Amino acid sequence: MAVRASRAITLFVACLLLQAQTRPVPPKPLGEGGVAELVVMTSGTFTAAHLELAPEFERSAMTKVSTATTSMGVGADSIPSRLKRGDAADVVIVNADALDALIADGLVLANSRTDLARSRMGVAVRAGARKPDISSVDALKRALLDAKSVALSSSVSGDYFTKELFPQLGIAEQMAAKTRRSGNERVGALIARGDAEMGVQQMSELLPVKGIDIVGPLPPEVQRVTVFAAGVAASSKHPDTARAYIRYLASTAASPAVARTGLER
């Protein structure tokens, strides 16, 4: 009996050792004492896509994705200013021209630059308000002149209107007094609370805002398509993981989420 019991114990221990050897080893956390934190700075245009896609990356990479800012911002709160003063960042997502400037300043790694999506601009009004005709350049011009106030972003799309399109249409002087820049907010927020009668911004930034109605995209003749790109911050503590997240954002697997937010590949 004693011999049989000894053999049974030996067999049991051998089985436990075999299971331990064949059991999959869990992925090693990226950070000391836990999961690494990947800090993302993104302009508003790519925010909705980023927020939808981040959870899946967190699950697959065992990496917490934190969002430091969801706006390009202005002044001390702008992404360039944050990077220059050393705020934590791993991934930076802004329009391609702005990213190239950050690369030139040594704030983003040049060899990490990756185009993610293209964005068209559109017009919006407060929910339930009359939608102006913007089907042609002349119609858009009339709509702008008829509006009591027009909200524009404080970044690239707003600059396009004030510096290029308004002068091109010959209405720069008339529009100056009734143009509202959005600061660190989305244009849609100004429209929703009645601070502006109509507004123009990238479609992907207008779509998520409640309390507004989308009129439609700008006429093709004056449409400005902006490319948004991502790069690894030069100060990143997790550059390899940052590159992995950027590859994921640019992948075909991420395309449906990108399209749902009004962006194009």
Secondary structure, 3 states (H helix, E strand, C coil): CHHHHHHHHHHHHHHHHHHHHHCCCCCCCCECCECCEEEEEECHHHHHHHHHHHHHHHHHHCCEEEEEECCCCCHHHCHHHHHHCCCCCCEEEEEHHHHHHHHHCCCECHHHCEEEEEECEEEEEECCCCCCCCCCHHHHHHHHHHCCCEEECCCHHHHHHHHHHHHHHCCHHHHHCCEEECCCCCHHHHHHCCCCCEEEEEHHHHCCCCCEEEEEECCHHHCCCEEEEEEEECCCCCHHHHHHHHHHHHCHHHHHHHHHCCCEC
